Amino acid sequence: RRQSRCFASRPRAYPADKALSDPSAEVNNTSLSGMGGPDALDHSVAFLKQRDGLDKTLKLMRYVSSIAAYNILADDPSSVTGTKLRKLDKSTGITRKYLKLGKFLGNLKELRGLLRAGEIASRQRIAPAGNRTPEAALASAAAFANRLNIASQLAQLVYNFAEQLNWAAKIGLIRDARRRRKIERWTSVAELATYVFTINVSMLTLWRCAQRETRARREYRDRGRRKKDDDAG
């Protein structure tokens, strides 16, 4: 009972460094905004997350059917099996776009958390470039990662929203050929931007991990050296 009471009374902490650098890390709305309890956006995102597993399954089905149809139709263009696999590829693609309806709300939630975390980090003073300590350098890198994550979430938000319009065009709700071409173009551009920003965020995260490892190794060597000096003295 004592242990359970201790854990129940302990507030849940969210490190600012993780909130700045990890786009998938959830930011505590209570600690950032002073408002208690989840709102409608939080409930909507929790409901929509239940479809991720089905989306990944359909994605695997689409890739397998697309590759198999390409290989079969390359040998025999009149193959019935290849034609059915091609139809399965198209139908799973339309279904995946349907399952992405409302997925941009998740990007909106992540974007909200990153913006609030950025506001908190901007209040902290950063030392001048000539007098920066390793901790200040890591804090500056975390702020830069926050800006990259904001750009990445914006690109993903545009992509997921454009995918809804793309789905509407595929099923015939949008029949104007010019608008359909524009939707496909903007969807491709947003997807490419998402990949670019994600790669940059990953590279920056790896650099920060390398900096932490270097600092830990240096501290370990310094402790070992001091221990040898104490033993010798």
Disulfide bonds with the S-S distance in Angstrom:
none
